[in-house]
Amino acid sequence: MGLFLEEVSHRFPDEQILMIMDCAAWHTTKALNIPDNIEIFPLPPHSPELNPTEQIWDEAREKGFKNEVFNSLSLVENRLCDTLADLEFDPARVHSISGWNWITCIILIAN
């Protein structure tokens, strides 16, 4: 999780990022180093339906892994990277999947 936060922070150094997370242990550990330009907004416990990341994973599984068998873990990882890159460079698509009113209201309030 720390590597992920560092990567996001480095990709968007001039942005103040509000990251919505569930209460998984690796998201809430005191050992997690949160970069200065990232603030964590924790979701209530036991509420996966509120987690926009779950919707992104559903999209990645549906569009990137269509009833396909892979011959190696490396091929799975490559497909996952390609699928996530497609999402990264299509913010309108990501917004249509996970830009719920309550999320965009939080972002407006935070700004």
N, C-alpha and C positions, 0 to 999 in steps of 0.2 A: 504494500500500500504506500509505503514511503517513497519507493521508486516512482510509482505512478504520480503521486503528488508533485514530486520534483520535476518530472517530465512535463506535466501540465503547466506548472509554474514557469518553466524555462520556455515553453512554446508561446506563452502569453505573458511576458514579463511586464507589459505596460497595462495589464488589466487587473482589476480587483475581482476575484472569482468567488462566487457563492456556490459551494458544492453541497448538493443534497445527498445525504447518505443514510443508510439504515444503521441500526445499532449493532452490527456485527462486531465481534471482539477486535478484529484487526482495524476497524474504523475508530474505535473508542479507547484503545490502549494509550496509556500515558507515555509510552515510549515512541509514539508516532510523532515525527517532526513535521509540523504543518508550516509550509512556507508563508512568509509575511503577506503575500498577495492572495492567499486562499483563506476563506472562512468556511467552516463546516456548519451546515444546518442539519441537525439530526432529525430523522423521522421518528414518529412514535414507535415503540416496540411492537412487534407482531403485526405489521401493516404493510406487507409486500405489495398490496394493490396501490399504495401511494408512491411506491418507488419507481421513478421514471426509468431507472437503469434496467429494471425488469422488462420494460416495454422495448428498450433498445436491444436487449439480449434476444427477445422474441423475434424482433425484426432480423437480427443477424442470423439466427438459426433458420428462419424461414427463407430468407433470400440467399444466404451463403452456403447452406448445407441442405440441399434438396435431395433427400433420399439417396445419398451418395456414400459409397464405401471408400475409405482412404487406405492406401497401402502402408502408410507410415504416419507417425505423430508429426513429423516435420511437414508433411503435406497438409495436415489439419491446421497446424500453426500458420502456415503460409496463407491458407484460405481465410483463416480468421483475421490475419493482418490485412489482407486485401479487402475483406468485407468491412472491417472497422475503418479502413482508410476511405472507402467509398462513403461511409457515413460522416466521417470527419469533414470531408470536402463538400457535403451537401447539407448545410445547416437548415435549409427550408424543410427537408425531409425529416431531420431530427426534431425540429420544432413541431412538425405535424404529428409526430409519434409521441412526443413527451412534453410538449409545451402547453400543459394544462393551465387553466385559469389561475388556480391557487399558486402554481409555480411562477407564472409571469407576474402575479401580484407581489409575491415575495421579492422578486428581482427588482420590481419598480420601487418598492419600499426601501430596499437595501441601497439603491442608487440615490 
